[in-house]
Amino acid sequence: MGAPRERPAHLAAKLLTIRQALGLSQSELIAKLRRDLSTARISEYEKGTRIPSLLTLLAYAKVARVSVEILIDDKLELPERFLSARLVVQ
């Protein structure tokens, strides 16, 4: 057994913010991601209890029109268009 996989500290919040800013339900997001996922799996990603695969992160990045690096790198924030939408949702 190897060491546990590192987890980006802000990934879950970024994924939740993207979905909310796009005004999508979890089911609608799954359709846009074009991945074989369940709403339970999306919930796990958004709660940070599971890390998406690289291909799923790529799909999120494409839907959000951001680089995968923005999703993974805790030092980078989502573009302003997502952050301002998050303030409205909360």
Summary of the structure (lengths in Angstrom):
residues: 90
radius of gyration: 12.6
end to end distance: 40.8
largest distance: 44.1
contacts: 210
relative contact order: 0.19
helix: 60%
strand: 0%
